[in-house]
Amino acid sequence: MADQNTPAGEGGPPKGIPALKAHVIANKVDVALWGIRLLTVLCTIGYVLPLFNNPISAFYKALLANAATSALRLHQRIAPREIALSREFLARFFLEDSAHYLFYSLIFMNVAPNLLILTPIFLFALLHAASYSLTILDTLGQNSMWVARLLISLVEFQSRNILRAAALAEIMLFPLVVIMAFFGHCGLLTPFVYYYSVTGHCGLLTPFVYYYSVTWRYASRRNPYTRNTFRELRVLTERLAASPKAPGPLRDALLAAVRLACRMAPPDQVQQ
């Protein structure tokens, strides 16, 4: 077995705890992102399995952790010197996936806890945390924690399915938000105004805000999975409507839903 603290010049770069400390010092933001994503995963598990904590507290901690992750990613993607109060900067800001998920956390900060809300951020946190965990393990040594490496390999092998599942959860969340708003389970938190009413009247704004969030995800330049999932759902719905076994009212309802979704979808843009 290779030595966990191999010195430089004897089989490659140094490994072990000293190398890990040097890596943390050189990559503070990336390591912080890794730790916060792990916290997101743990809080989501704590919400599903409330053995040692309050599930409601775990739900909102997961949203806060996701907001912190998104803010740090925006810090990496947009340099402070580029920040300006201009239309061009705002257009670029809303093209960033991190901005989408920052507002995602703000939208649901005052909504009744629901597992579907945490599903997208949990899956993204799991995928990115697993990827960087492999970097951490490589810093410790090639043969360190082979069980953890096996689990990471399983997550990365399913990366496409994980991204598709996250996109599907984002889409399925929209009708759920509409239902929750009508039953008074939604509030709305924005950077400027806090809307909330026990009767849920102010919560009726939440579906409209989340609609814009879904359109941003649909138009994402870096992640096409939401757009592709919409197309797959359209094909599936039209196939069901064309089935001879489908009753007439159901067929009309399915086709009407497809037409409504097409009208609400933003226009496709040419990807550079």
Residue frames as qw, qx, qy, qz and C-alpha x, y, z in Angstrom:
[[0.000, 0.889, 0.458, 0.000, 0.00, 0.00, 0.00],
 [0.389, 0.588, -0.040, 0.708, 1.29, 3.44, -0.90],
 [0.355, -0.267, -0.470, 0.762, 2.48, 5.68, 1.91],
 [0.005, -0.850, -0.525, -0.040, -0.19, 8.25, 2.84],
 [0.185, -0.938, 0.064, 0.285, 2.47, 10.93, 3.47],
 [0.800, 0.240, 0.232, 0.499, 4.70, 10.49, 0.43],
 [0.228, -0.707, 0.069, 0.666, 7.22, 13.37, 0.28],
 [0.522, 0.810, -0.064, -0.258, 7.70, 15.38, -2.88],
 [0.234, 0.700, -0.660, -0.141, 10.15, 13.85, -5.30],
 [0.140, -0.192, 0.967, -0.088, 9.49, 10.25, -4.14],
 [0.134, 0.350, 0.922, 0.093, 6.60, 9.06, -6.24],
 [0.000, -0.671, -0.523, -0.526, 4.86, 12.34, -7.11],
 [0.140, -0.608, 0.118, -0.772, 3.45, 15.30, -5.20],
 [0.034, -0.146, 0.784, -0.602, 3.03, 15.10, -1.41],
 [0.540, -0.382, -0.616, -0.428, 0.02, 13.24, -0.03],
 [0.466, -0.329, -0.704, 0.424, -1.68, 13.02, 3.31],
 [0.230, -0.823, -0.443, 0.270, -2.76, 15.56, 5.92],
 [0.285, -0.518, 0.140, 0.794, -0.06, 18.17, 5.05],
 [0.117, 0.122, 0.644, 0.746, -1.13, 18.06, 1.42],
 [0.120, -0.684, -0.705, -0.146, -4.77, 18.41, 2.46],
 [0.266, -0.752, -0.249, 0.549, -3.96, 21.48, 4.58],
 [0.217, -0.305, 0.383, 0.845, -2.11, 23.04, 1.67],
 [0.033, 0.370, 0.758, 0.536, -5.03, 22.28, -0.65],
 [0.173, -0.777, -0.587, 0.148, -7.51, 23.91, 1.75],
 [0.260, -0.648, -0.007, 0.716, -5.36, 27.04, 2.01],
 [0.147, -0.171, 0.558, 0.799, -5.00, 27.29, -1.78],
 [0.229, -0.299, -0.703, -0.603, -8.68, 26.59, -2.53],
 [0.096, 0.120, 0.630, -0.761, -10.64, 28.19, 0.31],
 [0.537, 0.185, -0.009, -0.823, -13.77, 28.99, -1.70],
 [0.633, 0.131, -0.677, -0.351, -13.97, 25.56, -3.37],
 [0.310, -0.036, -0.877, 0.366, -13.52, 23.81, -0.04],
 [0.254, 0.147, 0.445, -0.846, -16.17, 26.06, 1.53],
 [0.627, 0.160, -0.314, -0.695, -18.55, 25.17, -1.31],
 [0.535, 0.069, -0.841, -0.039, -17.85, 21.48, -0.71],
 [0.105, -0.090, -0.780, 0.610, -18.58, 21.81, 3.01],
 [0.411, 0.184, 0.218, -0.866, -21.81, 23.77, 2.48],
 [0.644, 0.139, -0.533, -0.531, -23.02, 21.27, -0.10],
 [0.398, -0.025, -0.892, 0.214, -22.39, 18.46, 2.34],
 [0.128, 0.154, 0.568, -0.798, -24.41, 20.44, 4.87],
 [0.557, 0.157, -0.191, -0.793, -27.25, 20.72, 2.34],
 [0.597, 0.054, -0.773, -0.206, -27.21, 16.94, 1.87],
 [0.252, -0.082, -0.828, 0.494, -27.17, 16.30, 5.63],
 [0.289, 0.150, 0.336, -0.884, -30.00, 18.79, 6.30],
 [0.632, 0.104, -0.409, -0.649, -32.15, 17.17, 3.61],
 [0.537, -0.026, -0.840, 0.068, -31.51, 13.75, 5.14],
 [0.067, -0.101, -0.664, 0.738, -32.35, 15.26, 8.53],
 [0.484, 0.095, 0.012, -0.870, -35.66, 16.50, 7.12],
 [0.707, 0.052, -0.580, -0.400, -36.55, 13.07, 5.74],
 [0.742, -0.207, -0.605, 0.198, -35.26, 11.17, 8.78],
 [0.177, -0.749, 0.195, -0.608, -35.78, 13.46, 11.79],
 [0.808, -0.231, -0.505, 0.197, -34.01, 11.27, 14.30],
 [0.577, -0.287, -0.307, 0.700, -31.82, 13.86, 16.01],
 [0.089, -0.126, 0.010, 0.988, -33.25, 17.23, 14.97],
 [0.401, 0.560, 0.426, -0.586, -36.36, 19.21, 14.11],
 [0.549, 0.326, 0.639, 0.428, -37.41, 18.44, 10.50],
 [0.206, 0.933, 0.288, 0.061, -38.79, 21.94, 9.92],
 [0.282, -0.860, 0.296, 0.305, -35.52, 23.48, 11.07],
 [0.583, -0.173, 0.653, 0.451, -33.60, 21.08, 8.82],
 [0.485, 0.664, 0.523, 0.225, -35.76, 22.11, 5.85],
 [0.104, 0.993, 0.046, 0.017, -34.97, 25.81, 6.19],
 [0.470, -0.673, 0.462, 0.337, -31.30, 25.15, 6.97],
 [0.648, 0.161, 0.619, 0.413, -31.04, 23.25, 3.68],
 [0.343, 0.853, 0.329, 0.217, -32.50, 26.25, 1.84],
 [0.210, -0.949, 0.188, 0.139, -30.09, 28.61, 3.62],
 [0.619, -0.368, 0.568, 0.399, -27.16, 26.36, 2.75],
 [0.583, 0.469, 0.542, 0.382, -28.24, 26.34, -0.89],
 [0.124, 0.982, 0.126, 0.073, -28.48, 30.13, -0.86],
 [0.410, -0.782, 0.383, 0.271, -24.95, 30.36, 0.57],
 [0.669, -0.011, 0.613, 0.419, -23.66, 27.96, -2.10],
 [0.445, 0.733, 0.427, 0.285, -25.30, 30.01, -4.85],
 [0.085, -0.992, 0.055, 0.072, -23.87, 33.26, -3.49],
 [0.529, -0.564, 0.516, 0.368, -20.35, 31.82, -3.40],
 [0.624, 0.271, 0.609, 0.407, -20.72, 30.48, -6.94],
 [0.267, 0.918, 0.251, 0.148, -21.86, 33.92, -8.10],
 [0.322, -0.873, 0.281, 0.234, -18.77, 35.36, -6.41],
 [0.605, -0.226, 0.628, 0.434, -16.66, 32.97, -8.49],
 [0.510, 0.508, 0.604, 0.342, -18.51, 33.58, -11.74],
 [0.158, 0.891, 0.205, 0.374, -18.82, 37.38, -11.55],
 [0.540, 0.034, -0.302, 0.785, -15.87, 39.46, -10.42],
 [0.169, -0.721, -0.446, 0.503, -16.68, 42.34, -8.02],
 [0.131, -0.399, 0.230, 0.878, -15.25, 44.87, -10.48],
 [0.039, -0.180, -0.746, -0.639, -17.85, 43.78, -13.04],
 [0.062, -0.619, -0.745, 0.240, -20.85, 44.55, -10.80],
 [0.013, -0.019, 0.124, 0.992, -22.80, 47.55, -12.07],
 [0.359, 0.509, 0.582, -0.522, -26.31, 48.95, -12.00],
 [0.262, 0.394, -0.478, -0.740, -26.99, 48.44, -15.67],
 [0.857, 0.219, 0.065, -0.462, -29.30, 46.45, -17.90],
 [0.646, 0.476, -0.597, -0.024, -26.37, 44.53, -19.34],
 [0.020, 0.346, -0.834, 0.430, -25.20, 43.37, -15.92],
 [0.632, 0.005, 0.491, -0.599, -28.70, 42.31, -14.88],
 [0.838, 0.358, -0.224, -0.346, -29.10, 40.36, -18.11],
 [0.488, 0.425, -0.742, 0.172, -25.82, 38.56, -17.44],
 [0.270, -0.285, 0.708, -0.587, -26.72, 38.04, -13.77],
 [0.763, 0.097, 0.351, -0.535, -29.96, 36.23, -14.61],
 [0.754, 0.424, -0.463, -0.192, -28.15, 34.00, -17.10],
 [0.126, 0.429, -0.835, 0.321, -26.17, 32.44, -14.25],
 [0.658, -0.270, -0.685, -0.160, -27.54, 29.19, -12.86],
 [0.383, -0.149, -0.624, 0.665, -26.33, 30.23, -9.41],
 [0.207, -0.041, 0.103, -0.972, -28.59, 33.28, -9.54],
 [0.615, -0.208, -0.534, -0.542, -31.54, 31.02, -10.37],
 [0.674, -0.284, -0.666, 0.148, -30.97, 28.89, -7.28],
 [0.175, -0.014, -0.424, 0.889, -30.29, 31.87, -5.06],
 [0.437, -0.094, -0.059, -0.893, -33.78, 33.15, -5.87],
 [0.666, -0.163, -0.691, -0.229, -35.08, 29.59, -5.60],
 [0.437, -0.188, -0.696, 0.538, -34.07, 29.57, -1.94],
 [0.081, 0.045, 0.235, -0.968, -35.58, 33.01, -1.34],
 [0.521, -0.155, -0.436, -0.717, -38.88, 32.02, -2.95],
 [0.748, -0.270, -0.587, -0.150, -39.35, 28.98, -0.70],
 [0.249, 0.219, -0.621, 0.710, -37.96, 30.46, 2.49],
 [0.347, 0.009, 0.473, -0.810, -41.48, 31.07, 3.76],
 [0.702, 0.038, -0.467, -0.537, -43.32, 28.11, 2.23],
 [0.842, -0.324, 0.310, -0.299, -44.60, 25.12, 4.16],
 [0.230, -0.498, 0.815, 0.187, -41.88, 22.41, 4.13],
 [0.895, 0.331, 0.117, -0.274, -42.18, 19.90, 1.33],
 [0.730, -0.272, 0.523, 0.347, -39.72, 17.25, 0.17],
 [0.645, 0.583, 0.373, 0.324, -40.17, 18.13, -3.51],
 [0.051, 0.993, -0.087, 0.060, -38.81, 21.63, -2.81],
 [0.451, -0.710, 0.521, 0.143, -35.57, 20.19, -1.44],
 [0.900, 0.163, 0.382, 0.134, -35.19, 17.56, -4.17],
 [0.614, 0.742, -0.033, 0.268, -33.43, 19.71, -6.83],
 [0.042, -0.864, 0.423, -0.269, -31.01, 21.36, -4.43],
 [0.771, -0.399, 0.492, -0.065, -30.30, 18.03, -2.71],
 [0.898, 0.306, 0.259, 0.182, -29.48, 16.32, -6.01],
 [0.433, 0.823, -0.171, 0.326, -27.23, 19.14, -7.21],
 [0.340, -0.780, 0.467, -0.240, -25.48, 19.30, -3.84],
 [0.887, -0.187, 0.423, 0.007, -24.99, 15.53, -3.83],
 [0.819, 0.505, 0.115, 0.246, -23.54, 15.50, -7.35],
 [0.281, 0.840, -0.263, 0.381, -21.13, 18.41, -6.84],
 [0.525, -0.685, 0.453, -0.224, -20.10, 17.34, -3.34],
 [0.943, -0.029, 0.318, 0.091, -19.32, 13.84, -4.59],
 [0.688, 0.648, -0.037, 0.323, -17.21, 15.23, -7.43],
 [0.060, 0.824, -0.387, 0.410, -15.12, 17.42, -5.13],
 [0.788, -0.487, 0.346, -0.149, -14.87, 14.69, -2.51],
 [0.936, 0.237, 0.081, 0.249, -12.89, 12.72, -5.07],
 [0.365, 0.758, -0.245, 0.482, -10.44, 15.63, -5.29],
 [0.462, -0.715, 0.378, -0.364, -10.11, 15.62, -1.49],
 [0.942, -0.191, 0.275, -0.005, -9.47, 11.87, -1.44],
 [0.787, 0.499, -0.062, 0.359, -6.86, 12.18, -4.21],
 [0.040, 0.820, -0.349, 0.452, -5.09, 14.76, -2.07],
 [0.697, -0.538, 0.405, -0.247, -5.01, 12.33, 0.84],
 [0.266, -0.387, 0.862, 0.193, -3.71, 9.49, -1.29],
 [0.447, 0.165, -0.659, -0.582, -4.64, 7.17, -4.14],
 [0.456, -0.138, -0.879, -0.028, -5.69, 4.31, -1.85],
 [0.085, 0.013, 0.568, -0.818, -7.49, 6.32, 0.82],
 [0.472, 0.274, 0.495, -0.676, -11.08, 5.42, 1.74],
 [0.034, 0.044, -0.834, -0.549, -11.88, 3.02, -1.09],
 [0.079, 0.531, 0.831, -0.146, -15.46, 2.60, 0.18],
 [0.114, 0.740, 0.190, -0.635, -16.07, 6.34, -0.20],
 [0.035, 0.403, -0.596, -0.693, -14.52, 6.20, -3.68],
 [0.067, 0.228, 0.940, 0.245, -16.92, 3.42, -4.63],
 [0.104, 0.703, 0.615, -0.341, -19.93, 5.44, -3.48],
 [0.061, 0.678, -0.147, -0.718, -18.67, 8.51, -5.35],
 [0.042, -0.162, 0.803, 0.572, -18.25, 6.43, -8.49],
 [0.110, 0.477, 0.872, 0.017, -21.85, 5.27, -8.21],
 [0.100, 0.780, 0.316, -0.530, -23.07, 8.87, -7.91],
 [0.037, 0.577, -0.426, -0.696, -21.00, 10.04, -10.89],
 [0.136, 0.064, 0.914, 0.376, -22.14, 7.04, -12.96],
 [0.066, 0.656, 0.752, -0.008, -25.73, 8.18, -12.41],
 [0.149, -0.354, -0.065, 0.921, -24.98, 11.88, -13.00],
 [0.165, -0.115, -0.538, -0.818, -27.21, 12.17, -16.09],
 [0.393, -0.502, -0.751, -0.171, -30.13, 10.54, -14.32],
 [0.336, -0.501, -0.463, 0.650, -29.56, 12.77, -11.28],
 [0.024, -0.204, 0.139, 0.969, -29.68, 15.91, -13.44],
 [0.297, -0.268, -0.672, -0.623, -32.81, 14.69, -15.21],
 [0.404, -0.536, -0.722, 0.166, -34.47, 13.95, -11.87],
 [0.218, -0.412, -0.258, 0.846, -33.61, 17.45, -10.62],
 [0.126, 0.018, -0.383, -0.915, -35.10, 19.00, -13.75],
 [0.375, -0.393, -0.764, -0.347, -38.26, 16.91, -13.42],
 [0.352, -0.525, -0.608, 0.480, -38.63, 17.97, -9.78],
 [0.077, -0.256, -0.003, 0.964, -38.34, 21.65, -10.79],
 [0.277, -0.141, -0.559, -0.769, -41.13, 21.20, -13.34],
 [0.455, -0.436, -0.770, -0.098, -43.43, 19.14, -11.12],
 [0.280, -0.332, -0.500, 0.749, -42.99, 21.69, -8.35],
 [0.095, -0.085, -0.185, -0.974, -44.85, 24.39, -10.31],
 [0.521, -0.413, -0.528, -0.528, -48.37, 22.85, -10.08],
 [0.586, -0.394, -0.615, 0.353, -47.65, 21.96, -6.45],
 [0.214, -0.116, -0.218, 0.945, -46.78, 25.60, -5.70],
 [0.311, -0.264, -0.349, -0.844, -50.07, 26.70, -7.30],
 [0.634, -0.440, -0.614, -0.165, -52.02, 24.28, -5.10],
 [0.527, -0.303, -0.489, 0.626, -50.08, 25.31, -1.98],
 [0.054, 0.081, -0.019, 0.995, -50.73, 29.00, -2.70],
 [0.465, -0.371, -0.419, -0.686, -54.49, 28.50, -2.97],
 [0.724, -0.460, -0.514, 0.010, -54.53, 26.58, 0.31],
 [0.292, -0.916, 0.108, -0.252, -52.49, 29.25, 2.10],
 [0.887, -0.338, 0.097, 0.299, -49.22, 27.36, 2.48],
 [0.633, 0.347, 0.101, 0.684, -47.09, 29.88, 0.59],
 [0.165, -0.894, -0.068, 0.412, -45.54, 33.15, 1.59],
 [0.668, 0.624, 0.044, 0.402, -43.06, 35.15, -0.43],
 [0.513, -0.714, 0.084, 0.468, -39.70, 36.50, 0.65],
 [0.599, 0.687, 0.072, 0.406, -37.93, 38.98, -1.59],
 [0.551, 0.017, -0.243, 0.798, -34.92, 41.22, -0.92],
 [0.022, -0.306, -0.020, -0.951, -37.25, 44.23, -0.65],
 [0.586, -0.257, 0.070, -0.765, -40.65, 43.21, 0.69],
 [0.020, -0.036, 0.978, -0.207, -41.83, 40.37, 2.91],
 [0.599, -0.114, -0.276, -0.743, -45.27, 39.14, 1.90],
 [0.206, -0.060, -0.963, 0.166, -47.13, 36.80, 4.18],
 [0.556, -0.213, 0.061, -0.801, -50.69, 36.21, 5.25],
 [0.387, -0.081, 0.869, -0.298, -52.21, 33.43, 7.30],
 [0.693, 0.455, 0.371, -0.419, -55.08, 33.28, 4.82],
 [0.653, 0.035, 0.611, 0.447, -52.61, 32.86, 1.96],
 [0.422, 0.862, 0.256, -0.110, -53.74, 35.88, -0.10],
 [0.021, 0.871, -0.428, -0.241, -50.23, 37.28, -0.43],
 [0.552, -0.273, 0.763, 0.195, -48.99, 33.76, -1.07],
 [0.706, 0.590, 0.388, -0.061, -50.80, 33.86, -4.42],
 [0.247, 0.894, -0.330, -0.177, -47.79, 35.81, -5.71],
 [0.526, -0.477, 0.689, 0.145, -45.48, 32.84, -5.15],
 [0.758, 0.302, 0.557, 0.155, -46.54, 30.85, -8.27],
 [0.448, 0.892, 0.046, 0.046, -45.92, 33.89, -10.47],
 [0.154, -0.841, 0.516, 0.056, -42.43, 34.37, -9.05],
 [0.642, -0.235, 0.720, 0.117, -41.65, 30.67, -9.35],
 [0.728, 0.608, 0.316, 0.011, -42.88, 30.75, -12.97],
 [0.283, 0.911, -0.299, 0.015, -40.08, 33.17, -13.80],
 [0.435, -0.578, 0.690, 0.018, -37.64, 30.89, -11.99],
 [0.780, 0.168, 0.600, 0.056, -38.74, 27.97, -14.18],
 [0.594, 0.800, 0.078, 0.033, -38.34, 30.06, -17.34],
 [0.049, -0.851, 0.523, 0.023, -34.80, 30.94, -16.27],
 [0.604, -0.284, 0.743, 0.045, -34.04, 27.25, -15.81],
 [0.758, 0.504, 0.413, -0.012, -35.60, 26.52, -19.21],
 [0.464, 0.874, -0.094, 0.104, -33.36, 29.09, -20.88],
 [0.592, -0.679, 0.376, 0.217, -30.19, 28.04, -19.01],
 [0.515, 0.726, -0.436, -0.130, -27.10, 28.01, -21.21],
 [0.023, 0.526, -0.833, 0.169, -25.10, 25.60, -19.04],
 [0.305, 0.033, 0.910, -0.280, -27.79, 23.10, -18.05],
 [0.399, 0.052, -0.508, -0.762, -30.10, 21.92, -20.86],
 [0.097, -0.134, -0.980, 0.112, -31.80, 19.24, -18.76],
 [0.273, 0.441, 0.521, -0.678, -34.84, 21.35, -17.81],
 [0.436, 0.470, -0.284, -0.713, -35.44, 22.24, -21.46],
 [0.312, 0.187, -0.889, -0.277, -34.97, 18.63, -22.57],
 [0.057, 0.214, 0.904, -0.365, -37.26, 17.32, -19.83],
 [0.413, 0.454, 0.224, -0.758, -40.00, 19.69, -20.94],
 [0.472, 0.383, -0.557, -0.566, -39.70, 18.31, -24.46],
 [0.191, 0.046, -0.980, 0.014, -39.79, 14.72, -23.23],
 [0.214, 0.333, 0.714, -0.578, -42.90, 15.45, -21.17],
 [0.469, 0.452, -0.083, -0.754, -44.56, 17.06, -24.19],
 [0.406, 0.255, -0.793, -0.375, -43.85, 14.02, -26.35],
 [0.066, -0.104, -0.956, 0.265, -45.15, 11.69, -23.64],
 [0.318, 0.392, 0.477, -0.719, -48.31, 13.75, -23.11],
 [0.507, 0.423, -0.312, -0.683, -49.08, 13.94, -26.83],
 [0.301, 0.150, -0.926, -0.169, -48.51, 10.19, -27.12],
 [0.094, 0.246, 0.854, -0.449, -50.98, 9.56, -24.31],
 [0.408, 0.456, 0.192, -0.767, -53.51, 11.90, -25.90],
 [0.471, 0.385, -0.565, -0.558, -53.17, 10.07, -29.24],
 [0.076, -0.065, 0.990, -0.100, -53.85, 6.68, -27.66],
 [0.428, -0.273, -0.617, -0.601, -57.16, 5.14, -28.78],
 [0.495, -0.406, -0.739, 0.209, -57.81, 4.13, -25.18],
 [0.153, -0.117, -0.319, 0.928, -57.71, 7.73, -23.91],
 [0.117, 0.715, 0.668, -0.169, -61.20, 9.11, -23.13],
 [0.295, 0.719, 0.302, 0.552, -62.23, 12.24, -25.01],
 [0.298, -0.944, -0.045, -0.137, -62.25, 14.61, -21.99],
 [0.721, -0.527, 0.241, 0.380, -58.83, 13.35, -20.91],
 [0.642, 0.284, 0.356, 0.617, -57.45, 13.80, -24.43],
 [0.111, 0.861, 0.211, 0.449, -58.75, 17.36, -24.60],
 [0.507, -0.859, 0.058, 0.045, -57.32, 18.15, -21.15],
 [0.768, -0.265, 0.294, 0.503, -53.89, 16.79, -22.07],
 [0.496, 0.475, 0.336, 0.644, -53.73, 18.71, -25.34],
 [0.125, -0.933, -0.156, -0.299, -54.91, 21.88, -23.60],
 [0.651, -0.701, 0.140, 0.255, -52.16, 21.46, -21.01],
 [0.705, 0.041, 0.336, 0.623, -49.57, 21.09, -23.79],
 [0.263, 0.727, 0.298, 0.559, -50.81, 24.23, -25.56],
 [0.367, -0.924, -0.058, -0.094, -50.74, 26.19, -22.30],
 [0.732, -0.484, 0.230, 0.421, -47.19, 25.06, -21.50],
 [0.604, 0.307, 0.350, 0.646, -46.05, 25.98, -25.03],
 [0.050, 0.875, 0.217, 0.431, -47.52, 29.48, -24.69],
 [0.518, -0.853, 0.062, 0.013, -45.85, 29.99, -21.33],
 [0.838, -0.145, 0.175, 0.496, -42.44, 28.72, -22.46],
 [0.056, -0.807, 0.225, 0.543, -39.82, 31.35, -23.34],
 [0.741, 0.639, -0.156, -0.138, -38.63, 31.39, -26.97],
 [0.903, -0.125, 0.157, 0.380, -35.68, 29.15, -27.74],
 [0.038, 0.936, -0.277, -0.212, -32.45, 31.08, -28.10],
 [0.800, 0.479, -0.315, 0.176, -29.48, 30.16, -30.23],
 [0.756, -0.613, 0.110, 0.200, -26.81, 28.79, -27.89],
 [0.326, 0.851, -0.407, 0.063, -23.35, 30.26, -28.40]]
